[in-house]
Amino acid sequence: MMRKLIHSLILFSIAMCQTHADDAAGQPKEGWTDVPIRIPARQLDIRSENTGRTHRIFIHVPSTPAPAEGFPVLYLLDGNVTYPLAALLQDGMVERAAAHGITPGIIVGIGYPSEDKISPAFRTEDYTPPAADLSATGDGSGHPQGGADRFLDFIEKELKPRLAADFHIDPKRQTLFGHSYGGLFTLHTLFTRPHAFQGYFAASPSIWWNQRHILTEKDAFLKAKDATTPAARLRLTVGSLEQTPSPAHQAGGRAGQVTDRRQVDNSRDLAKDLRTSGMDVEFLLLENENHGSARTGAVNQALRFAFAAPAR
């Protein structure tokens, strides 16, 4: 599996940037040709009435017939980056689906029509929860914040109905994946609208944001939790190096920030707290991964989580 993963990542890297041998003038050397690597995808731009912006949707539908109940669905935030990776990994897995313990499923990447693969300004607003005070969130980018409910309304009221009309989807097997601020949004969705998805995968969630505001939402969620609360599953992942300043952080003056954000401890403590309440929660520490590199392993785990073959 590791060899196949590495091979897939190589292809992904090729797909995300033009691959050629350049001379000093930046022109391809003789014999080399720029060739686009194709990643299976259908694409649709949706102008949202809720967020006021356009969202680019990527979708990968299995070539196999849908089961009677429909395909399970994995929704990926930061879709411009996470979708190509997930689509390549899934194609490798389905070749031996039984060995990987998964079933075919639909991948939906939610991104933006931008050359900037991450779109910091858009995601900062869309992925951060609303709060009474946004004056000291710990985000110094200057981008708007607090638009998570509007973005969630887009997913629930605009995107999901469109997908349900166009594809055979199992409404009882839907999973949301987000990394970093996307992981924060995933937790916000679980704590404020637990009925929205059956599975939640928060990778390296920015629990530190706004003085750990998300924990107040967690407390309210647990206080209101009763027999009618959906039995959602949650998976939390974080890189083992996310709380340990690297030489680059030391040189850049961000060592204190990396330590203070307590990425590892915050995620581990949250998993323990929610597990105590009776939730299906698993915490996975990704060894030797930092905040950026941990996303790759998390996407791999999310595919297994979302498309796990039902127990017989």
Legacy VTK file of the C-alpha trace (Angstrom):
# vtk DataFile Version 3.0
C-alpha trace
ASCII
DATASET POLYDATA
POINTS 312 float
0.000 0.000 0.000
2.833 2.437 0.819
4.341 1.942 -2.637
0.982 2.642 -4.270
0.505 5.704 -2.053
3.903 7.102 -2.999
3.191 6.438 -6.676
-0.161 8.220 -6.385
1.435 11.209 -4.688
4.006 11.472 -7.451
1.216 11.571 -10.006
-0.618 14.122 -7.892
2.436 16.360 -7.772
2.727 16.133 -11.535
-0.934 17.022 -11.919
-0.748 20.072 -9.682
2.177 21.698 -11.482
3.506 21.645 -15.023
6.251 19.080 -15.339
9.120 19.797 -17.661
12.883 20.075 -17.827
13.734 23.760 -18.150
16.862 25.418 -19.385
18.065 28.716 -17.968
15.497 30.597 -20.071
12.620 28.559 -18.664
11.912 26.702 -21.900
11.519 22.909 -22.128
14.681 21.182 -23.278
14.639 19.188 -26.469
12.678 15.965 -26.201
10.488 17.076 -23.278
6.824 17.862 -23.788
4.308 19.409 -21.404
1.571 16.809 -20.968
-1.455 17.365 -18.683
-2.108 14.422 -16.380
-5.794 13.636 -16.308
-7.557 13.167 -12.988
-11.118 11.810 -13.156
-13.505 14.645 -12.365
-16.726 16.342 -13.294
-16.735 20.046 -12.505
-19.507 22.542 -11.761
-19.378 26.169 -10.589
-22.231 27.198 -8.294
-22.940 30.809 -7.389
-24.213 30.652 -3.815
-27.055 32.772 -2.526
-25.844 32.116 1.008
-22.139 32.955 0.804
-22.384 35.420 -2.065
-19.487 33.793 -3.890
-18.907 31.095 -6.478
-17.832 27.632 -5.349
-16.167 25.167 -7.702
-17.347 21.593 -7.211
-15.351 18.548 -8.320
-16.993 15.145 -8.267
-15.762 11.618 -8.935
-18.445 8.990 -9.487
-17.539 5.279 -9.504
-17.841 3.466 -12.815
-19.583 0.563 -11.088
-23.387 0.484 -10.742
-24.707 2.203 -7.645
-26.022 -0.019 -4.856
-29.763 0.035 -4.253
-29.388 2.538 -1.417
-27.043 4.770 -3.415
-23.341 5.595 -3.146
-21.778 6.827 0.089
-20.317 10.328 -0.263
-17.136 11.968 1.028
-17.212 15.773 0.968
-13.750 17.380 0.951
-13.083 21.004 1.887
-10.188 22.796 0.150
-11.267 20.759 -2.851
-8.786 22.277 -5.303
-6.032 20.477 -3.394
-7.707 17.581 -1.605
-9.884 16.344 -4.471
-7.069 15.370 -6.908
-5.256 13.543 -4.122
-8.370 11.679 -2.972
-9.421 10.738 -6.512
-6.016 9.236 -7.285
-5.848 7.376 -4.001
-9.361 6.002 -4.389
-8.665 4.765 -7.909
-5.719 2.821 -6.513
-7.796 1.400 -3.680
-10.792 0.252 -5.703
-8.572 -1.995 -7.770
-8.438 -4.172 -4.667
-11.420 -2.789 -2.772
-12.029 -5.923 -0.735
-8.432 -5.977 0.486
-8.741 -2.368 1.607
-12.118 -2.995 3.240
-13.912 -0.295 1.273
-16.814 0.017 -1.122
-17.049 2.385 -4.128
-18.170 5.879 -3.209
-18.602 9.394 -4.572
-15.962 12.030 -3.815
-17.066 15.670 -3.787
-14.406 18.377 -3.607
-15.641 21.833 -2.574
-13.252 24.500 -3.791
-13.110 27.856 -5.526
-12.629 28.969 -9.161
-9.212 30.421 -8.430
-5.636 29.845 -9.525
-4.749 29.964 -5.843
-5.285 26.354 -4.820
-6.042 27.221 -1.178
-7.798 30.614 -1.582
-6.872 31.891 1.918
-9.299 34.816 2.002
-12.306 32.716 1.003
-11.570 29.735 3.255
-10.765 31.929 6.269
-14.237 33.431 6.119
-16.106 30.279 5.079
-14.484 27.874 7.547
-14.396 29.909 10.785
-17.436 29.863 13.113
-19.479 32.929 13.961
-18.721 34.395 17.375
-19.774 37.459 19.342
-16.180 38.704 19.498
-13.782 38.255 16.596
-11.253 40.830 17.744
-8.630 38.399 19.062
-8.944 35.196 17.038
-5.219 34.613 16.653
-5.523 34.977 12.864
-3.420 37.891 11.718
-4.218 37.602 8.004
-6.729 40.438 7.996
-9.224 38.286 6.079
-12.911 38.315 7.094
-13.871 35.593 9.561
-16.983 34.009 11.023
-18.876 32.889 7.910
-19.144 29.168 8.677
-22.926 29.147 9.062
-23.412 30.793 5.669
-21.060 28.268 4.088
-22.845 25.396 5.818
-26.150 26.727 4.486
-24.629 26.585 1.004
-23.712 22.928 1.488
-27.038 21.948 3.027
-29.467 24.046 1.001
-27.758 24.389 -2.373
-25.066 21.781 -2.944
-26.638 18.681 -1.419
-30.001 19.059 -3.214
-28.197 19.495 -6.536
-26.079 16.389 -5.976
-29.083 14.350 -4.837
-30.927 15.317 -8.010
-28.028 14.435 -10.316
-26.538 11.325 -8.683
-27.698 8.234 -6.803
-26.557 9.090 -3.269
-27.066 7.283 0.014
-28.333 9.995 2.401
-27.395 7.814 5.388
-23.690 7.523 4.514
-22.312 11.028 4.099
-18.984 12.192 5.529
-17.413 15.641 5.844
-13.621 16.089 5.736
-11.663 19.233 6.520
-8.034 20.049 7.308
-6.780 22.920 9.510
-9.482 25.611 9.309
-11.452 22.975 7.399
-11.105 20.709 10.435
-12.415 23.546 12.593
-15.412 23.868 10.275
-15.983 20.116 10.488
-16.157 20.311 14.282
-18.427 23.351 14.095
-20.796 21.423 11.855
-20.832 18.437 14.204
-21.490 20.567 17.286
-24.149 22.842 15.792
-25.856 20.656 13.151
-25.013 17.037 13.991
-27.729 15.795 11.632
-25.928 17.204 8.571
-23.545 14.238 8.161
-23.129 10.776 9.623
-19.323 10.912 9.599
-16.985 13.762 10.517
-13.246 13.742 9.832
-11.344 16.666 11.367
-7.695 16.668 10.285
-5.332 18.930 12.255
-8.297 21.083 13.349
-7.513 24.672 14.353
-8.968 24.288 17.833
-6.772 27.213 18.953
-8.792 29.690 16.859
-10.428 32.545 18.784
-9.206 31.382 22.182
-10.531 27.866 21.558
-14.045 29.099 20.878
-14.965 25.725 19.376
-14.848 24.173 22.842
-17.732 26.377 23.944
-19.700 24.901 21.053
-18.621 21.443 22.176
-19.884 22.121 25.706
-23.252 23.320 24.380
-23.481 20.265 22.131
-22.835 17.863 25.010
-25.280 19.691 27.274
-28.044 19.424 24.669
-27.163 15.869 23.639
-29.981 13.390 24.255
-31.563 10.285 22.771
-32.612 12.224 19.671
-29.069 13.387 18.836
-27.764 11.553 15.748
-25.122 8.908 16.483
-22.406 10.563 14.384
-18.865 9.195 14.100
-15.836 11.448 14.498
-12.216 10.879 13.539
-9.472 13.288 14.591
-5.964 13.225 13.133
-2.940 15.399 13.795
0.738 15.250 12.873
3.143 14.384 15.686
5.312 17.401 14.755
2.504 19.954 14.815
3.263 20.997 18.379
7.047 20.848 18.007
8.726 23.914 16.460
10.908 23.047 13.475
14.162 24.866 12.592
12.139 26.850 10.049
9.764 27.984 12.788
12.692 28.928 14.995
14.226 31.038 12.242
10.904 32.597 11.302
9.961 33.525 14.845
6.889 31.279 14.926
8.212 28.769 17.448
6.119 30.164 20.286
2.970 30.172 18.167
3.428 26.553 17.147
3.873 25.519 20.779
1.056 27.687 22.141
-1.514 26.387 19.678
-1.176 22.893 21.198
-2.415 21.148 18.073
-1.638 17.654 19.366
-2.861 18.130 22.935
-6.025 19.955 21.894
-7.082 17.202 19.492
-6.204 14.397 21.887
-8.068 16.064 24.774
-11.133 16.709 22.617
-11.247 13.082 21.510
-11.029 11.900 25.107
-13.765 14.289 26.253
-16.184 13.292 23.501
-15.439 9.604 23.921
-16.340 9.914 27.600
-19.765 11.188 26.533
-20.348 7.964 24.619
-19.557 9.153 21.100
-17.816 7.033 18.478
-14.526 8.949 18.410
-11.038 7.901 17.352
-7.828 9.928 17.599
-4.929 9.118 15.288
-1.445 10.615 15.644
0.369 10.701 12.296
4.030 10.148 13.119
6.728 12.449 11.715
4.191 14.691 9.977
3.848 18.443 10.360
0.735 20.564 9.853
1.040 20.639 6.077
2.219 17.106 5.401
-0.361 15.581 7.764
-3.093 16.386 5.249
-1.940 13.633 2.868
-2.184 10.842 5.419
-5.474 12.245 6.679
-7.072 12.106 3.206
-5.968 8.494 2.889
-7.562 7.667 6.240
-10.724 9.623 5.362
-11.330 7.460 2.294
-11.228 4.342 4.440
-13.435 5.985 7.053
-16.083 7.221 4.601
-16.202 4.165 2.355
-15.627 1.373 4.856
-17.475 -1.769 3.822
-20.486 -2.332 6.091
-20.011 -5.015 8.713
-21.709 -8.281 7.846
LINES 1 313
312 0 1 2 3 4 5 6 7 8 9 10 11 12 13 14 15 16 17 18 19 20 21 22 23 24 25 26 27 28 29 30 31 32 33 34 35 36 37 38 39 40 41 42 43 44 45 46 47 48 49 50 51 52 53 54 55 56 57 58 59 60 61 62 63 64 65 66 67 68 69 70 71 72 73 74 75 76 77 78 79 80 81 82 83 84 85 86 87 88 89 90 91 92 93 94 95 96 97 98 99 100 101 102 103 104 105 106 107 108 109 110 111 112 113 114 115 116 117 118 119 120 121 122 123 124 125 126 127 128 129 130 131 132 133 134 135 136 137 138 139 140 141 142 143 144 145 146 147 148 149 150 151 152 153 154 155 156 157 158 159 160 161 162 163 164 165 166 167 168 169 170 171 172 173 174 175 176 177 178 179 180 181 182 183 184 185 186 187 188 189 190 191 192 193 194 195 196 197 198 199 200 201 202 203 204 205 206 207 208 209 210 211 212 213 214 215 216 217 218 219 220 221 222 223 224 225 226 227 228 229 230 231 232 233 234 235 236 237 238 239 240 241 242 243 244 245 246 247 248 249 250 251 252 253 254 255 256 257 258 259 260 261 262 263 264 265 266 267 268 269 270 271 272 273 274 275 276 277 278 279 280 281 282 283 284 285 286 287 288 289 290 291 292 293 294 295 296 297 298 299 300 301 302 303 304 305 306 307 308 309 310 311
